[in-house]
Amino acid sequence: MPINEFHARIGNSAILFMTIAGLWGLWRWSRRQGVNPNYLGMLLVGELLIVVQGLVGGYMWLVLRLSVLLERPGMHFLYGILTVLTLPAAYSFIQGKLDPRREQLVYALVCLFLAGLLWRAMTTGTGP
């Protein structure tokens, strides 16, 4: 499998994963449940998926020089960097500052935001 196809498949997986994490978080919030270790574990797996996506993209850019295939490489890189930083930033800003139920809602919305951001990165990654 070519590396650009592998990069695209990891991106699709990340979009689906973050959508599921966001919907599960909204479901937990609607049932008046807070964040638990299972949900935090799911967020960690999602972050690792996004980091792997970024590492593969960085390899394609730095080593293989495939950024010439991108129509707007600056936007693609910006979206990629934002996706890596969003969950850790949310964690550092809200950890221990909100009640567990509101924390659950914030994480669910962040996951859905990430799904949209990943989708947008994917649309800027398609070449001419």
Backbone bond lengths (Angstrom), bond angles and torsions (degrees), N, CA, C in turn:
res aa  C-N    CA-C-N  psi(-1)  N-CA   C-N-CA  omega(-1)  CA-C   N-CA-C  phi
1 M - - - 1.443 - - 1.525 108.40 -
2 P 1.317 117.64 130.31 1.468 120.51 177.60 1.530 110.72 -63.71
3 I 1.322 116.24 150.12 1.456 120.11 -174.91 1.524 112.18 -65.36
4 N 1.332 118.17 -32.25 1.464 118.83 178.50 1.536 111.31 -68.42
5 E 1.320 117.07 -31.91 1.468 119.89 175.32 1.532 110.08 -70.85
6 F 1.329 116.89 -39.29 1.465 121.24 176.17 1.526 110.22 -60.87
7 H 1.323 116.93 -43.07 1.463 122.49 177.56 1.532 110.69 -60.63
8 A 1.313 116.45 -42.24 1.471 120.94 179.13 1.523 111.58 -66.60
9 R 1.321 117.13 -39.67 1.467 119.92 -179.69 1.528 112.11 -68.68
10 I 1.329 116.62 -38.33 1.462 118.71 175.34 1.528 109.51 -63.79
11 G 1.323 116.46 -38.52 1.468 120.28 177.10 1.514 112.53 -61.47
12 N 1.327 116.77 -44.50 1.467 120.13 176.89 1.520 111.25 -61.84
13 S 1.326 116.12 -41.80 1.462 120.47 178.65 1.526 110.95 -62.37
14 A 1.331 116.67 -40.98 1.460 120.50 179.75 1.527 111.14 -65.38
15 I 1.328 117.00 -40.07 1.470 120.03 178.02 1.529 110.10 -61.54
16 L 1.325 116.65 -48.67 1.470 120.09 179.94 1.524 111.17 -63.55
17 F 1.324 117.02 -42.32 1.457 121.03 -178.64 1.528 111.02 -62.29
18 M 1.322 117.37 -46.33 1.466 120.45 -179.09 1.530 111.99 -69.07
19 T 1.321 116.91 -32.67 1.465 119.28 175.14 1.521 110.42 -64.73
20 I 1.328 116.79 -44.89 1.461 120.75 178.68 1.525 110.56 -64.53
21 A 1.338 117.30 -42.26 1.467 120.64 178.93 1.521 110.52 -62.57
22 G 1.322 117.12 -40.19 1.456 120.27 178.43 1.515 112.72 -66.91
23 L 1.320 116.55 -43.23 1.472 119.66 179.02 1.522 111.38 -67.31
24 W 1.329 116.67 -39.78 1.468 119.81 177.14 1.530 109.90 -64.04
25 G 1.322 116.85 -39.91 1.459 120.50 177.66 1.519 111.88 -63.63
26 L 1.323 117.80 -40.93 1.468 120.32 176.58 1.523 111.14 -65.72
27 W 1.316 116.45 -37.87 1.465 120.04 177.90 1.528 110.04 -64.05
28 R 1.336 116.64 -44.28 1.465 120.57 178.21 1.536 110.31 -62.88
29 W 1.313 117.28 -42.09 1.455 121.19 179.58 1.533 110.60 -63.62
30 S 1.333 117.13 -41.53 1.470 120.28 -179.93 1.529 111.98 -66.13
31 R 1.324 116.71 -23.70 1.470 121.06 177.18 1.522 111.29 -91.87
32 R 1.330 116.59 12.53 1.460 124.18 178.14 1.529 112.57 62.10
33 Q 1.325 115.84 37.10 1.458 121.27 177.33 1.521 109.15 -106.20
34 G 1.301 114.93 149.98 1.453 120.41 178.01 1.516 110.93 -99.84
35 V 1.319 114.95 -175.48 1.459 121.66 178.75 1.526 108.65 -69.07
36 N 1.321 116.86 134.13 1.456 121.60 176.09 1.529 108.58 -125.56
37 P 1.325 118.23 171.57 1.470 119.85 -178.88 1.527 114.32 -58.36
38 N 1.331 118.01 -31.49 1.469 120.09 177.90 1.524 111.10 -62.84
39 Y 1.318 116.37 -43.33 1.462 119.73 -179.51 1.528 110.86 -69.55
40 L 1.329 116.73 -40.13 1.464 119.29 176.72 1.531 110.73 -62.38
41 G 1.321 117.08 -36.48 1.461 120.86 176.10 1.512 111.59 -63.77
42 M 1.325 115.99 -38.85 1.460 119.59 177.93 1.533 110.46 -65.38
43 L 1.322 116.24 -38.86 1.464 119.44 177.11 1.528 110.98 -64.41
44 L 1.316 116.82 -38.23 1.462 120.64 178.48 1.530 111.08 -64.63
45 V 1.314 116.80 -43.48 1.468 120.26 177.85 1.527 110.08 -62.60
46 G 1.320 117.03 -41.96 1.464 120.23 177.53 1.519 112.07 -62.21
47 E 1.337 116.63 -41.06 1.464 120.00 178.20 1.528 110.95 -65.29
48 L 1.320 117.06 -40.16 1.466 120.16 177.72 1.528 111.23 -63.36
49 L 1.322 116.71 -38.41 1.465 120.92 176.99 1.527 110.59 -62.11
50 I 1.321 116.25 -41.90 1.462 120.62 179.90 1.535 110.49 -68.91
51 V 1.330 117.19 -37.94 1.467 120.17 178.85 1.531 110.43 -65.30
52 V 1.331 116.68 -42.63 1.473 119.43 176.89 1.522 109.87 -60.99
53 Q 1.314 116.45 -41.51 1.464 121.14 176.88 1.531 110.20 -57.73
54 G 1.323 116.22 -44.95 1.464 120.73 179.61 1.520 112.74 -65.97
55 L 1.334 116.72 -39.19 1.462 119.82 179.05 1.529 111.68 -65.45
56 V 1.316 116.22 -40.88 1.472 119.55 177.34 1.527 109.69 -65.30
57 G 1.330 116.66 -42.71 1.464 120.09 177.51 1.517 112.14 -63.52
58 G 1.332 116.97 -40.73 1.453 120.42 176.97 1.521 112.21 -63.29
59 Y 1.312 116.37 -39.36 1.468 121.05 176.49 1.526 110.37 -62.95
60 M 1.323 116.28 -43.28 1.463 119.91 179.26 1.528 111.12 -62.78
61 W 1.324 116.91 -35.87 1.459 121.36 -177.77 1.524 111.91 -78.06
62 L 1.352 116.37 -49.24 1.466 119.93 -173.91 1.527 113.86 -77.83
63 V 1.315 116.59 -43.54 1.462 120.38 -172.99 1.523 111.94 -92.59
64 L 1.317 115.88 -48.04 1.473 119.54 -175.23 1.526 113.83 -89.47
65 R 1.333 117.08 -12.00 1.471 121.99 179.41 1.532 112.21 56.32
66 L 1.326 115.67 42.30 1.465 120.01 -178.68 1.522 113.06 -88.21
67 S 1.335 117.98 4.36 1.463 119.29 179.85 1.523 111.74 -66.19
68 V 1.324 117.28 -17.14 1.467 119.81 178.42 1.529 111.09 -67.26
69 L 1.329 117.28 -17.49 1.463 120.97 178.51 1.529 112.26 -79.61
70 L 1.337 117.03 -12.95 1.461 120.85 -177.73 1.518 110.49 -85.24
71 E 1.311 115.54 140.72 1.457 120.14 178.09 1.524 110.40 -72.24
72 R 1.339 117.22 -43.16 1.464 122.82 178.91 1.528 108.37 -132.30
73 P 1.317 118.42 80.81 1.459 120.69 -174.78 1.519 113.83 -63.23
74 G 1.329 117.94 -34.80 1.463 120.18 -179.99 1.520 112.57 -59.91
75 M 1.313 116.45 -43.69 1.471 120.37 179.25 1.521 110.47 -67.63
76 H 1.322 116.91 -39.39 1.464 120.16 179.82 1.527 110.40 -62.90
77 F 1.331 117.37 -42.73 1.456 120.98 178.90 1.526 110.84 -66.86
78 L 1.327 117.37 -40.05 1.457 121.07 178.78 1.524 111.05 -61.01
79 Y 1.327 117.01 -47.08 1.462 120.11 177.96 1.527 111.06 -62.68
80 G 1.322 117.07 -39.20 1.455 120.25 179.07 1.520 112.42 -63.15
81 I 1.317 116.76 -43.65 1.464 120.51 179.06 1.525 110.70 -66.06
82 L 1.326 116.79 -41.73 1.469 120.04 178.83 1.529 112.09 -62.28
83 T 1.316 116.92 -38.54 1.464 118.53 -179.19 1.524 111.59 -66.37
84 V 1.329 116.87 -34.72 1.468 119.79 178.99 1.529 110.68 -70.09
85 L 1.323 118.04 -35.57 1.462 121.59 -173.64 1.524 114.80 -87.98
86 T 1.321 119.15 -16.67 1.464 121.55 -170.52 1.527 113.32 -65.15
87 L 1.318 118.62 -52.82 1.473 120.07 -178.24 1.530 113.19 -64.61
88 P 1.331 119.67 -45.94 1.467 118.08 176.75 1.537 112.41 -61.01
89 A 1.327 117.29 -36.59 1.464 119.97 177.69 1.522 110.84 -65.29
90 A 1.329 117.00 -44.60 1.461 120.33 178.27 1.525 110.62 -61.28
91 Y 1.307 116.52 -42.60 1.468 121.13 179.71 1.529 110.34 -61.47
92 S 1.319 117.05 -45.96 1.462 119.22 -177.11 1.531 112.17 -69.78
93 F 1.330 117.78 -30.18 1.451 120.19 -179.33 1.523 113.57 -78.77
94 I 1.325 118.78 -33.33 1.466 119.09 -172.50 1.516 114.74 -111.46
95 Q 1.327 119.34 -8.77 1.470 120.45 -176.73 1.529 110.51 -60.16
96 G 1.331 115.19 115.62 1.452 121.86 176.73 1.518 115.17 79.81
97 K 1.323 118.79 1.56 1.462 121.18 -177.76 1.521 113.24 -100.49
98 L 1.314 116.54 -17.15 1.462 121.31 -179.23 1.510 109.14 -120.58
99 D 1.336 115.32 159.74 1.462 117.12 172.60 1.529 108.16 -68.76
100 P 1.338 118.07 155.63 1.477 120.87 -172.77 1.529 114.12 -57.48
101 R 1.318 117.83 -32.47 1.465 119.32 -178.61 1.529 111.43 -70.35
102 R 1.315 117.12 -43.55 1.472 119.53 177.26 1.526 110.90 -67.24
103 E 1.323 115.74 -35.90 1.455 120.30 176.36 1.529 109.91 -60.08
104 Q 1.331 116.51 -39.75 1.463 121.15 177.75 1.517 111.05 -61.30
105 L 1.321 116.35 -43.18 1.466 120.41 179.03 1.527 111.09 -63.72
106 V 1.319 117.25 -42.82 1.467 120.34 -179.90 1.526 110.43 -62.28
107 Y 1.331 117.31 -46.27 1.463 119.94 179.66 1.527 111.63 -63.18
108 A 1.324 116.68 -39.24 1.469 119.65 178.58 1.526 110.54 -62.33
109 L 1.324 116.77 -44.73 1.461 119.88 179.86 1.529 111.80 -68.46
110 V 1.331 116.81 -35.35 1.466 120.00 176.51 1.533 110.04 -63.94
111 C 1.323 117.19 -40.52 1.469 120.38 178.45 1.520 111.39 -63.56
112 L 1.319 117.18 -41.51 1.469 119.61 177.79 1.527 110.82 -68.18
113 F 1.334 117.07 -36.84 1.459 120.65 174.25 1.523 110.50 -61.37
114 L 1.333 116.22 -42.69 1.463 120.57 178.50 1.523 111.69 -63.26
115 A 1.318 116.96 -39.08 1.468 119.62 177.41 1.524 110.05 -60.11
116 G 1.325 116.78 -42.46 1.463 120.47 177.05 1.514 112.61 -66.36
117 L 1.317 116.40 -40.32 1.458 121.04 178.80 1.528 111.08 -65.53
118 L 1.317 116.44 -40.91 1.469 120.54 177.34 1.528 110.72 -65.28
119 W 1.324 116.44 -40.02 1.465 119.73 177.64 1.527 110.23 -63.00
120 R 1.329 115.79 -42.00 1.467 119.68 179.66 1.525 110.56 -65.18
121 A 1.330 116.93 -39.50 1.467 119.95 176.28 1.524 110.76 -61.49
122 M 1.322 115.61 -38.68 1.457 119.62 179.25 1.526 111.13 -64.56
123 T 1.332 117.49 -39.01 1.456 119.15 -179.02 1.526 111.88 -71.22
124 T 1.330 118.70 -27.78 1.459 120.39 176.44 1.520 110.78 -82.34
125 G 1.327 116.96 -12.73 1.461 120.92 -178.97 1.501 113.96 -87.22
126 T 1.301 117.22 -8.48 1.467 118.68 178.71 1.515 108.52 -81.49
127 G 1.286 114.99 128.31 1.466 121.23 -175.61 1.507 113.57 -79.56
128 P 1.325 116.29 178.03 1.475 120.97 -178.73 1.508 112.33 -69.83
